[in-house]
Amino acid sequence: MSIVNIIELSETKCDLSDIQLDNYIVSHFNRAQNPKQKQVYGGLAILINKNAIKGVKFLKNTCSEYQWLILDKTVFGDFNARTGNLEDFISNNDDDYNDYVPVPEEYESNKIKQSRLSNDKSCSRGKELLNMCISSRIRILNGRTFGDYQGKFISYQYNGNSVIDYCLVSEDFIENVLYFHVDDQILRLSDQAKVSVRQLVSVQVNCLKENLDDFPLKFKWETISPELFLNALKSDEMKVKIQDFKSIQTQSQS
């Protein structure tokens, strides 16, 4: 589980304030409940690995139905929008066509020309999402990425199925996506299918070399080595190190 940086649970329909997971920071977003009703509706839970928290930003909103997260160049979540097969980029917007259109020299053509597939249809809110993608050069992974070339349903409701959960990435970053996968629904657990995405990221690791012993060189065992080994164990320096080690062990057990 520790290799998963972000876990999002939607439609939790319960109070998750007491749930904790080692090495994760848990955030809850619950819908206001009618005091006369015992049934809990809606609910979001977002668990973020402590090692990845610096790359995640929560955007403020006044609605309990969704929560925007910015992951440097990735947006992931339930948008409650249906985009169908409509394109999230401008058709025929490439260098060949732009030779006949008076665009500025610094204008960049779309790099993504692959259309998406989807099992769902579109709605007005989905068109708003698509307009945002077009204007911001953000692309939808659903239905065009290895692992989900068909645009599988994600939400399963009594009145029909839909695709309302998306992973959006900037056009420059889409080549770093390894896969996007929609699991089969497990009805007894949730009416939403689990969605997974894996990306290549650049990580800088700073190694601290202070107060560290040098790694010992490779030792070649020879005929005289047993005698040298026993003499080393009997040396005053080794006796002190053994005694210090025993003291540490005793303190940790007490």
Secondary structure, DSSP 8 states (H G I E B T S, - for coil): -TT--EEEEE---S--TT---TTEEEEEE-----TT-------EEEEEETTTGGG-EE---S-SS---EEBTTEEEEE----BTT--SS-TT-SHHHHTTS---TT----S-------SS-B-HHHHHHHHHHHHHTEEE-TTTBTTBSS----EEETTEEE--EEEEEETTTGGGEEEEEE----TTT-SB--EEEEE----------TT-----------TTHHHHHHHHHHSHHHHHHHHHHHHHHHHHH-
